[in-house]
């Protein structure tokens, strides 16, 4: 039997990402450097909490690293499978 994964909403994801804007997260999803959302209904999306936690663990310290990776399209298959 599969393990049930917790899904978190927009406000929790925004808080977990230090207030990162929706558009920046969306671009990160498209480039494969931020976890992809899950469509819950016509007007509701969420993210698997474990993927957001893993993304946080893999953040590098330094100025605007995520933004630079976003521009370069860097992708880690180990963290985003």
C-alpha positions in Angstrom: 0.0 0.0 0.0 1.3 3.5 -0.9 2.2 6.0 1.8 -0.2 9.0 1.9 1.7 12.2 1.2 0.7 15.5 2.8 -0.3 18.3 0.4 0.2 21.9 1.4 -1.5 25.0 -0.1 -0.3 28.3 -1.5 0.1 30.2 1.8 2.1 27.4 3.4 4.4 27.1 0.3 4.8 30.9 0.2 5.9 30.9 3.8 8.2 27.9 3.3 9.9 29.8 0.5 10.5 33.0 2.4 7.7 34.9 0.5 9.0 34.0 -3.0 6.5 35.3 -5.5 4.1 33.0 -7.4 5.6 33.9 -10.7 9.2 33.1 -9.5 8.0 29.7 -8.2 6.1 29.1 -11.5 9.2 29.8 -13.5 11.2 27.4 -11.2 8.6 24.7 -11.8 8.9 25.1 -15.6 12.7 24.9 -15.4 12.6 21.9 -13.1 14.3 23.6 -10.1 11.2 23.9 -7.9 8.7 21.2 -7.1 5.7 21.0 -9.5 2.3 21.8 -8.2 -0.6 19.2 -8.0 -4.0 20.2 -9.4 -6.5 19.5 -6.7 -9.6 20.9 -8.3 -10.5 23.5 -11.0 -9.4 26.4 -8.8 -7.1 24.8 -6.3 -3.5 23.6 -6.4 -1.1 22.3 -3.8 2.4 20.9 -3.4 3.6 17.7 -1.8 5.1 18.8 1.5 8.0 16.3 1.3 9.1 17.8 -2.0 9.1 21.4 -0.6 11.1 20.2 2.4 13.6 18.5 0.1 13.9 21.7 -2.0 14.6 23.7 1.2 17.3 21.2 2.3 19.0 21.6 -1.1 19.1 25.4 -1.1 22.6 26.8 -1.4 23.6 29.8 0.8 24.6 32.9 -0.9 23.1 35.9 -2.8 20.3 35.1 -5.2 21.4 31.5 -5.9 17.9 30.4 -6.8 17.4 33.3 -9.2 20.8 32.5 -10.9 19.8 28.8 -11.2 16.5 29.9 -12.6 18.2 32.0 -15.3 20.6 29.1 -16.1 18.0 26.4 -16.0 19.9 24.3 -13.6 18.2 21.1 -12.6 19.0 18.3 -10.2 17.5 14.9 -10.9 18.5 13.7 -7.5 16.2 16.3 -5.8 13.4 16.6 -8.4 13.3 13.1 -9.7 
